[in-house]
């Protein structure tokens, strides 16, 4: 081969080799970074996977050894549904009659079930009977696992709709309050899923959003901030739809289960407020709210409630300000979700999955490429770490850690919003809005 041809061949070989190297380098960087600009964090995802695995393993060992039983809180749901099927739903609000039914229940092992030692009254609005009555057609254990699987499926669907990435799924599953709700058989995962669905469908499907908002009537403390936001942002179609669907559900409940159920609910709610939330018959650490925190610290009712109302008002004003500004919708949604448990005094530790939804929304907010990914990832890691540590520590210390979990997420939001504001001023371009479902 002539020397000239050899030189040409070498130059072409070097060219193709350099091109291939560039492609491989770019691909490897993308794989190693795991699309960090989109909010993915491989280290955080691995940590969530490990925590989730350890939690499941610990739960299995505890239940196999007989140290605890799943479905304790679901027992009152199943019992109330059973009474509704028998034609006297209003008696479900009478703890004595519900207690007589619950202590007769037996688990799969036929060992004595601790319902007689762990009173679980029923205080939910009568609309919830529309869900509980069909569940009561099944034996307790089958009903419990159907209920658990259904609400977990709703949870995963909403998380996937917010952010269809494995890192978000792992975070949403590994959050400690999610495990607490699932094992107890509570309803927080369903309520948080509804709230997430409402936020996702606000603009593109306002009728569906209003319908979901009406369904949230079964756990009204989750929707306490939503009406103010909807009115402030003039989303009238959502408001009108919810205003029409909610009375329809109430009417349907009264026709099917009797109007005396509403009287029973009113009396039960009054009893719960006076005995459990005023007198201290319920341990204060079980109220994961500012009110519960202040009562746990030794303050009397007047002082604790005054401070709670002051903080709740400040949170409501902050949320309205965030929703009136031209910022990322994900940040707005996260602000509402993080502030909601600080507004109502009636939140428990299993209600805190709402914060996991807020964190998933914030992962979407990180998709703005004008944000420095390293700084944003570091802040997010710290926030997630604090929320998770507080969640796992709660069963050991039995303190009202909920307000600190909410404050942590709010701090992450404020720092994220500060970064976005600085980026907008620097670039002079408005931040893009993430698409709703």
Secondary structure, DSSP 4 states (H G I P E B T S, - for coil): --HHHHHHHHHHHHHHHHHHHHHHHHHHHHHHHTSGGGT--HHHHHHHHHHHHHHHHHHHHHHHTTS--TTTTHHHHHHHHHHHHTT-GGGGG-HHHHHHHHTT-B-TT-PBPGGGTS-------GGGHHHHHHHHTS-HHHHHHHHHHHHHHHHHHHHHHH--SHHHHHHHHHSHHHHHHHHHT-SHHHHHHHHHHHHHTTTT-HHHHHHHHHHGGGGGGGGTTHHHHHHHTT-HHHHHHHHHHHHHHHHHHHHHH-THHHHHHHHHHHHIIIIITTS-SS-GGG--SHHHHHHHTT--HHHHHHHHHHHHHHHHHHHHHHHHSSS-HHHHHHHHHHHHHHH-S---GGGGHHHHHHHHHHHHHTT-TTS-HHHHHHHHHHHHHHHHHHHHHHHHH----HHHHHHHHHHHHHHHHHHHHHHHHHH--PPPPPPP-
